[in-house]
């Protein structure tokens, strides 16, 4: 299993400390993506909180972003509505550091869980687990996983989700997604 070790430094400020090519996240509930860098510019579409975008360039307090959508590829968002992808704003506005200690703890428990299922059933269900973002896991399943009944898969996923939920700090959204060996998603649980 590949263990991803990432340290996220969270900076709380009114402006995003990023550069072209950096991954950003929408922080406002519903944010207007504008045609040009001005409050009176036409709105191309609305982006929801948590949406990931990529910085292209800056003009004053405005950032041109790539949306990763086919219908509207790019537009302008005011910097006050964006944060570095790995930033997490706390209610008390204090800079904090979040490391992957939770993920390392989880992988130890997950490995034990996967090994116990292997001992009971004689086959491996999962071949990899990775934290793809803060609180978000992607687990790669073997063909044997897909041979199990829907009920069995739901029960196992629920157990894994509870294990992850017990470890992730309160206040973070969590997601556990099961994918096949080609990266195609098949099951997901989140809160």
N, C-alpha and C positions, 0 to 999 in steps of 0.2 A: 504494500500500500504506500502510496505517495503521501507524505505528510507535508502539508503546506504550512510554513511558518512565516507569518506576516505580522508585522507590528504596525498598527494604525495609530498615527498621531492625529488627534482631533483638535482642530483649531476653530474657535468660535470667533467670527468676525463678520462685519457687514459685507466684506468683499471676499470673493473666492480667490484663494491663493493657488492658481493653476496656470498652465501654459497651453499653447496649441497642442492638440493631440491628447490632452489629459481627459480622463473620464470624470464626468460631473453627474450630479443627481439633482433633480427638481425638488425643491424644499417647500414650495407653496402648495396649497391644496389643489388648485387648478390654475395653471399658468398659461398666459397667452404667448404663443410663438409668433413673433411679428415679422413682417416682410423686410423691415429696415430697423436700425437702432434708434427708435423714437417711440414715445408713449402714444402718439397719434398715428403711428404706422398701422396699416391694415393687419388684422389678425389672420394668420394662415391656418392655425389650429390650436387646440388647447391641449396642454400636457398635464398629466396628473402627478401628484406627489409620489416620489420614489422612482420615477422614470429616469433611466440612464441616458445620457447624451455625451457627445464628445466635443470639446472646445476646438473651434477652428481659428477664430481671431477675436480681438477686442477693439472696441471703439468707445472710449470714455467708460461709462458704467455699464455698457452693453457687451454681451458675449454672443458671437455667432456660433451656433451649435449644429452638429449633425444629429439627426433624430433617429437614425437607423430604421426609418420607415420608407416604403416605396412611393407613397403618395406625396409626401412633403419631406424632402430630404434634409433641408436645413432652414434655419431662421434665427431670429434674434430674441434673447431673453435678458432681462435686467439681472445684473450680477447678484442683487440682493435675494433673488429667488433660486439661486444655485449654491451648491456646496461641493467640495471635493468628494468624490464617490465614497471615500473611506472616512468621511467626517460624520460625527454623530453629535447633534446638538443636545446638550443636557439642559434641563429647565433652570438650573442655577448659573448657567453661562460660565462654567469653570472648565478650562482645558483639561482633558484627561487622556490617558493612554490606555488603549485596549489591546491586549495581545492575544495570541491564539492559545492561551492556556486552556480555555474551555474546550477548544477543538482537540488539543492533545489529550486532555482527560477523557473526552468522548471517544477518541479513537482507541484508547486502551480498553474501555468498556465495550465498544463495538466489536473489537477483535475477539474478546472473550465471548460475547454473544454469538458471533458468527461461528466461532470454533465449537460452541456447545450445540448449535444447530447441526453442524457438520457431524459431530459425534453421534447425535441422535438419529440423523437421517442418512448418513453415509455420503453426503455430497455438499459442496460449497454453494451457498446462495449468492454471496456478494464477493466481488473481486477488488473493488476499490471504493473508497469514500474520500471526498474532498470538500472543503469549505470553499464554495465559489464566491461568497460574499459574506458580510457579517450576518451570522445567524442562518445562513442558507447552505444546506448540504446537498450534494449530489452523490448518489450511491449507484455504482454500476453493478447490475445483477447478472448472474449467469443464466444460461438457458434453463437450468433446473428451477430457478425462481419462477419462470413463466409456465412451468409444468404444474406448479402448485395451484390449488383451487383459488378462486377469487377471495373466499373467506380466509384461507390460510395467509395469503399475501397481505390482506388488510390487517389481520392480527399481528403479523410480523412487523409491518410498517408502523402500526400503532405503537408497538413496543419500542421500536427504534426512535420514533417521534417523542415518546415519553422520556427516553434516555437523554435525548438532545435537549428537550424542554427543561429537564431538571438541572442541566448544566449551564445553559445560556442565561446571562444576566437578565433580570426582569426589565421590561421596557423595550427590549429588542424584539422585532418580529422574527419568527422562525419559520423555516420551510425545510422539508425533507422531500427530495424528489428521487424516484427510482428511474434509472435509464437503462437501456440495453447496451450491449457492447459497442454499438454504433453511435451512442449518445442520444438516441431517440427517447423522449420521456414517455413513461407508461403509467406511473402513479405518483401522486403528490399529496402531502398533508401540510397545512400551514395554520398559523394563528397570527 
